[in-house]
Amino acid sequence: MKNFTITEEYDFDHLIEAKINEDHRDYLSWPIVYFLKNKKNKTAYVGETTDILTRINTHLKSEKKKQLSSVNFILSDLFHKSATLDLESNLIKYISADGQYSLQNGNLGISNHQYHEKKVYWDLFKDIWDELRQLGISRHSLDFINNSDLFKYSPYKSLSKEQIKGLKMILNCLLDDNAKVSLIHGGAGTGKSILAIFLFKLLKTNLEDFNYADFDEDDDELFILLKKVKEKFTDLNMALVIPMASFRKTISNVFKNINGLSHKMVIGPSDLAQNKYDLIIVDEGHRLRRRVNLGSYFGTFDRNCEKLGLDKFTASELDWVILQSKKSIIFYDQYQSIKPSDTLKESFKKLESQSSTRTEKLKTQLRVRGGNNYIKLIHKIFDAPSTLPLQHYKTDDYELYLFDDLSEMIERIKKKNEVHGLSRMVAGYAWEWVSNKDTEAYDIIIGDNNLKWNSISVDWVNSPNSIHEVGCIHTTQGYDLNYTGVIIGPELDYDFISGKLTVDKQKYKDKNGKNSIHKEEELLDFIINIYKTILLRGIEGTYIYACNENLRRFLHQFIQSYNSSTEDKLIQVSNTPSESSIPFYDLNIAAGTFSELQELENVKYIELDNLDNRDDYFACNVIGESMNKIIPNGSICLFKKYTGGSRNGLITLVEGRNITDLEFGSNYTIKEYSSKKVIDEEGWHHEEITLLPKSNNYHFKPIFLRDEETVDFKVLGIFVKVLKK
């Protein structure tokens, strides 16, 4: 049963008010979402409102909105303000990335709205998106868009609190006459590129495109700062500088598809000598070059230095940025410097120490689902291996495996690519690129595995044949992948006697990456940075194969080995408890209470290694379809024992004599909990408790408990997650 309506297409003109009054009178003061568009020039605007007539009349007075010719309304009795704000935000993000329409929307205020039942409204959004595809308003599936560069690097993204703090610092820097440079430090996956693109779009957006009424009070400071910047710099002459050609091409394509931006705004460092700018934003600033190992680029570098009046032997592209801009914003990570040609970190430290420089740090991991714990593990393995505890990294949120068989890892990556897309093999630069000249030759030969390097250098990640090839640092730095299979080459090894990583310079094949380096420690630092960078590409998981046996033995101490039955062993049921087990109850045994169920002789136990305070948890087999939007029928689920606190909005396992749920034992049910409380002279108590199903089958109805029924009622556990479907 469909619980929303996308209306017919109305002409966007002075007659529309009468049509809305006639057709949708019940929704005049109700939260709705609308889609304004011009099908000829493919421009559009997404909005939401609780006063559609006033909003439409406001748009009719706007010169930009007058260019739009028709409108569809999205209506639902289920909508409330938070839900429509979230729907508007998702539509803006996905329609922009879909590429069918260029949006007039501004990007400030695209918030990550948190509210009750958000997951349910995400399911509703997916249904709405499918109907938009039927109507020809959108083209691609959500899964396809999620893997696209237009989505990954879209300026229509909600920013983290850390990123917003950095954004405010940048805007204040633009307003400060004594500030010239904003230097933003951030490791791989902390959202530097997203913030750079968001900022660029923000500064190129007309203030009239912001619907102030829909934003939170927290946005006020940003609005005020942005307004002051707009007043100070009426039309900023801007450029986004990206040093790496491949990533620059990708972001250039993104800019080409965003209203108000142009691919010409994305430039390389060598273009800086041609123009001066009000503002230069530099992404991946650690890859700005100096005059070392430049190959064919020596001539251009020298000519640009001469044109800018700089000493070519001491200057770097960082100097070009400072010289050619009134203001500059530089995103930088010293641990992603991978070649001797990269500007020295001492140059950035000198810049940071100047009174005209403002600095900010991004620390929170936004790319890798393994979070900061995974990041710390990778850094400690390569920077401080002696400090690591001898235990495997384990989490349900991230796949990290060490492979002893390279062919298994290749097969695993290909399977992940079939399901999730954007899964790639990447390796250290320990093999010559012979297939570049001989297309029949193989570059990487390990045992029975014959592999080729990337056949193209620009935007290799998105090329059709990339799943059959191996990328390197130069074709993957800056990119997001879903799963990464990393081959650590024979140039890197581990010495158990010294307790340190070692490098074999002869086995490292990037000539421009090692010429001019005389100290082994310096080369080791660059190679370590390369591996840390490519090991932080995978959003969902990272697989590792190490060529050298000693290094493989070393990594085995911290990373779980993969074998084909690894996943089957994650859920082990036994008849006896152990130090790493939790109880596993069968709720279909309808006799007695939960306390009696716990005392039955045939209680089973599930082994779960990666669980702290396991005495607080238990597992149940959940049968039935009443919660199938979240819990598939037959799933084994993890619950945390309920010990107090608010339960509203949480999925709970409850027990009570007045509960009738045929899917479980007659005394039990698993539903989302909601309650109304009242206060009288005896204190507060429940007036009504509602147990809500979350099912694709709309025949399941809520269970209501009132008055005395709320007393004979017990919450046993809070749903944590599905352990096994």
Secondary structure as the mmCIF struct_conf table of DSSP 4:
data_model
#
loop_
_struct_conf.conf_type_id
_struct_conf.id
_struct_conf.beg_label_comp_id
_struct_conf.beg_label_asym_id
_struct_conf.beg_label_seq_id
_struct_conf.end_label_comp_id
_struct_conf.end_label_asym_id
_struct_conf.end_label_seq_id
STRN STRN1 THR A 5 ILE A 6
HELX_LH_PP_P HELX_LH_PP_P1 THR A 7 GLU A 9
STRN STRN2 TYR A 10 ASP A 11
BEND BEND1 ASP A 13 ASP A 13
TURN_TY1_P TURN_TY1_P1 HIS A 14 LEU A 15
HELX_RH_AL_P HELX_RH_AL_P1 ILE A 16 ASP A 23
HELX_RH_3T_P HELX_RH_3T_P1 ARG A 25 TYR A 27
TURN_TY1_P TURN_TY1_P2 LEU A 28 SER A 29
BEND BEND2 TRP A 30 TRP A 30
STRN STRN3 ILE A 32 ASN A 38
TURN_TY1_P TURN_TY1_P3 LYS A 39 LYS A 42
STRN STRN4 THR A 43 THR A 49
BEND BEND3 THR A 50 THR A 50
HELX_RH_AL_P HELX_RH_AL_P2 ILE A 52 LEU A 60
TURN_TY1_P TURN_TY1_P4 LYS A 61 LYS A 61
TURN_TY1_P TURN_TY1_P5 GLU A 63 LYS A 64
HELX_RH_3T_P HELX_RH_3T_P2 LYS A 65 GLN A 67
STRN STRN5 SER A 70 LEU A 75
TURN_TY1_P TURN_TY1_P6 ASP A 77 LEU A 78
HELX_RH_AL_P HELX_RH_AL_P3 LYS A 81 ASP A 98
BEND BEND4 GLN A 100 TYR A 101
STRN STRN6 SER A 102 LEU A 103
TURN_TY1_P TURN_TY1_P7 LEU A 108 GLY A 109
TURN_TY1_P TURN_TY1_P8 HIS A 116 GLU A 117
HELX_RH_AL_P HELX_RH_AL_P4 LYS A 118 GLN A 134
TURN_TY1_P TURN_TY1_P9 LEU A 135 GLY A 136
BEND BEND5 ILE A 137 ILE A 137
BEND BEND6 HIS A 140 HIS A 140
HELX_RH_AL_P HELX_RH_AL_P5 LEU A 142 ASN A 146
TURN_TY1_P TURN_TY1_P10 ASN A 147 ASN A 147
BEND BEND7 SER A 148 SER A 148
HELX_RH_AL_P HELX_RH_AL_P6 ASP A 149 LYS A 152
TURN_TY1_P TURN_TY1_P11 TYR A 153 TYR A 153
BEND BEND8 PRO A 155 PRO A 155
HELX_LH_PP_P HELX_LH_PP_P2 SER A 158 SER A 160
HELX_RH_AL_P HELX_RH_AL_P7 LYS A 161 LEU A 175
TURN_TY1_P TURN_TY1_P12 ASP A 177 ASN A 178
STRN STRN7 VAL A 181 GLY A 186
TURN_TY1_P TURN_TY1_P13 ALA A 188 GLY A 189
BEND BEND9 THR A 190 GLY A 191
HELX_RH_AL_P HELX_RH_AL_P8 LYS A 192 LEU A 203
TURN_TY1_P TURN_TY1_P14 LYS A 204 LYS A 204
BEND BEND10 THR A 205 THR A 205
HELX_RH_3T_P HELX_RH_3T_P3 LEU A 207 ASP A 209
HELX_RH_3T_P HELX_RH_3T_P4 TYR A 212 ASP A 214
BEND BEND11 PHE A 215 PHE A 215
HELX_RH_3T_P HELX_RH_3T_P5 GLU A 217 ASP A 219
HELX_RH_AL_P HELX_RH_AL_P9 ASP A 220 LYS A 232
BEND BEND12 THR A 234 ASP A 235
STRN STRN8 MET A 238 VAL A 241
BEND BEND13 PRO A 243 MET A 244
HELX_RH_AL_P HELX_RH_AL_P10 ALA A 245 LYS A 256
TURN_TY1_P TURN_TY1_P15 ASN A 257 ASN A 257
BEND BEND14 ILE A 258 ILE A 258
TURN_TY1_P TURN_TY1_P16 ASN A 259 GLY A 260
HELX_RH_3T_P HELX_RH_3T_P6 HIS A 263 MET A 265
STRN STRN9 VAL A 266 ILE A 267
HELX_RH_3T_P HELX_RH_3T_P7 PRO A 269 GLN A 274
STRN STRN10 TYR A 277 VAL A 282
BEND BEND15 ASP A 283 GLU A 284
HELX_RH_3T_P HELX_RH_3T_P8 GLY A 285 ARG A 287
STRN STRN11 ARG A 289 ARG A 290
BEND BEND16 ARG A 291 ASN A 293
HELX_RH_3T_P HELX_RH_3T_P9 GLY A 295 TYR A 297
HELX_RH_AL_P HELX_RH_AL_P11 PHE A 298 LEU A 308
TURN_TY1_P TURN_TY1_P17 GLY A 309 GLY A 309
TURN_TY1_P TURN_TY1_P18 LYS A 312 THR A 314
STRN STRN12 SER A 316 SER A 316
HELX_RH_AL_P HELX_RH_AL_P12 GLU A 317 LEU A 323
TURN_TY1_P TURN_TY1_P19 GLN A 324 GLN A 324
STRN STRN13 SER A 325 TYR A 332
HELX_RH_3T_P HELX_RH_3T_P10 GLN A 334 GLN A 336
BEND BEND17 LYS A 339 LYS A 339
TURN_TY1_P TURN_TY1_P20 PRO A 340 SER A 341
STRN STRN14 ASP A 342 ASP A 342
HELX_LH_PP_P HELX_LH_PP_P3 THR A 343 LEU A 344
HELX_RH_AL_P HELX_RH_AL_P13 LYS A 345 GLU A 352
TURN_TY1_P TURN_TY1_P21 SER A 353 SER A 353
BEND BEND18 GLN A 354 GLN A 354
TURN_TY1_P TURN_TY1_P22 SER A 355 SER A 356
STRN STRN15 THR A 357 LEU A 362
BEND BEND19 THR A 364 THR A 364
BEND BEND20 ARG A 367 ARG A 367
TURN_TY1_P TURN_TY1_P23 ARG A 369 GLY A 370
HELX_RH_AL_P HELX_RH_AL_P14 GLY A 371 ASP A 383
HELX_RH_3T_P HELX_RH_3T_P11 PRO A 385 THR A 387
BEND BEND21 LEU A 388 LEU A 388
BEND BEND22 LEU A 390 GLN A 391
TURN_TY1_P TURN_TY1_P24 ASP A 396 ASP A 397
STRN STRN16 GLU A 399 LEU A 402
BEND BEND23 ASP A 404 ASP A 404
HELX_RH_AL_P HELX_RH_AL_P15 LEU A 406 HIS A 420
BEND BEND24 GLY A 421 GLY A 421
STRN STRN17 SER A 423 ALA A 427
BEND BEND25 TYR A 429 TYR A 429
BEND BEND26 TRP A 431 TRP A 431
HELX_RH_3T_P HELX_RH_3T_P12 VAL A 434 ASN A 436
TURN_TY1_P TURN_TY1_P25 LYS A 437 LYS A 437
TURN_TY1_P TURN_TY1_P26 THR A 439 GLU A 440
BEND BEND27 ASP A 443 ASP A 443
STRN STRN18 ILE A 444 ILE A 446
TURN_TY1_P TURN_TY1_P27 GLY A 447 ASP A 448
STRN STRN19 ASN A 449 LEU A 451
STRN STRN20 TRP A 453 TRP A 453
BEND BEND28 SER A 455 SER A 455
BEND BEND29 SER A 457 ASP A 459
HELX_RH_3T_P HELX_RH_3T_P13 TRP A 460 ASN A 462
BEND BEND30 SER A 463 SER A 463
TURN_TY1_P TURN_TY1_P28 PRO A 464 ASN A 465
HELX_RH_3T_P HELX_RH_3T_P14 SER A 466 HIS A 468
BEND BEND31 GLU A 469 GLU A 469
STRN STRN21 VAL A 470 GLY A 471
HELX_RH_AL_P HELX_RH_AL_P16 ILE A 473 THR A 476
TURN_TY1_P TURN_TY1_P29 GLN A 477 GLY A 478
STRN STRN22 LEU A 481 ILE A 488
TURN_TY1_P TURN_TY1_P30 PRO A 490 GLU A 491
STRN STRN23 LEU A 492 ASP A 495
TURN_TY1_P TURN_TY1_P31 PHE A 496 GLY A 499
STRN STRN24 LYS A 500 VAL A 503
HELX_RH_3T_P HELX_RH_3T_P15 LYS A 505 LYS A 507
HELX_RH_AL_P HELX_RH_AL_P17 LYS A 511 LYS A 514
TURN_TY1_P TURN_TY1_P32 ASN A 515 SER A 516
HELX_RH_AL_P HELX_RH_AL_P18 GLU A 520 ILE A 534
TURN_TY1_P TURN_TY1_P33 LEU A 535 LEU A 536
STRN STRN25 GLY A 538 ALA A 546
BEND BEND32 CYS A 547 ASN A 548
HELX_RH_AL_P HELX_RH_AL_P19 GLU A 549 HIS A 556
TURN_TY1_P TURN_TY1_P34 GLN A 557 PHE A 558
BEND BEND33 ILE A 559 ILE A 559
HELX_LH_PP_P HELX_LH_PP_P4 GLN A 560 GLN A 560
STRN STRN26 SER A 561 SER A 561
HELX_LH_PP_P HELX_LH_PP_P5 TYR A 562 TYR A 562
TURN_TY1_P TURN_TY1_P35 SER A 564 THR A 566
HELX_RH_3T_P HELX_RH_3T_P16 GLU A 567 LEU A 570
BEND BEND34 ILE A 571 ILE A 571
STRN STRN27 GLN A 572 SER A 574
BEND BEND35 ASN A 575 THR A 576
TURN_TY1_P TURN_TY1_P36 GLU A 579 SER A 580
STRN STRN28 SER A 581 TYR A 585
TURN_TY1_P TURN_TY1_P37 LEU A 587 ASN A 588
BEND BEND36 ALA A 591 GLY A 592
HELX_RH_AL_P HELX_RH_AL_P20 PHE A 594 GLN A 598
TURN_TY1_P TURN_TY1_P38 GLU A 599 GLU A 599
TURN_TY1_P TURN_TY1_P39 GLU A 601 ASN A 602
STRN STRN29 LYS A 604 GLU A 607
BEND BEND37 ASP A 609 ASN A 610
BEND BEND38 ASP A 612 ASN A 613
HELX_RH_3T_P HELX_RH_3T_P17 ARG A 614 ASP A 616
STRN STRN30 TYR A 617 VAL A 622
BEND BEND39 GLY A 624 GLU A 625
TURN_TY1_P TURN_TY1_P40 SER A 626 ILE A 630
BEND BEND40 ILE A 631 ILE A 631
TURN_TY1_P TURN_TY1_P41 ASN A 633 GLY A 634
STRN STRN31 SER A 635 LYS A 641
HELX_LH_PP_P HELX_LH_PP_P6 TYR A 642 TYR A 642
BEND BEND41 GLY A 644 GLY A 645
TURN_TY1_P TURN_TY1_P42 ASN A 648 GLY A 649
BEND BEND42 LEU A 650 LEU A 650
STRN STRN32 ILE A 651 GLU A 655
TURN_TY1_P TURN_TY1_P43 ARG A 657 ASN A 658
TURN_TY1_P TURN_TY1_P44 LEU A 662 GLU A 663
BEND BEND43 PHE A 664 PHE A 664
TURN_TY1_P TURN_TY1_P45 SER A 666 ASN A 667
STRN STRN33 TYR A 668 ASP A 680
TURN_TY1_P TURN_TY1_P46 GLU A 681 GLU A 682
STRN STRN34 GLY A 683 LEU A 692
BEND BEND44 ASN A 696 ASN A 696
TURN_TY1_P TURN_TY1_P47 TYR A 698 HIS A 699
STRN STRN35 ILE A 703 ARG A 706
HELX_RH_3T_P HELX_RH_3T_P18 ASP A 707 THR A 710
TURN_TY1_P TURN_TY1_P48 VAL A 711 VAL A 711
BEND BEND45 ASP A 712 ASP A 712
STRN STRN36 LYS A 714 LYS A 724
#
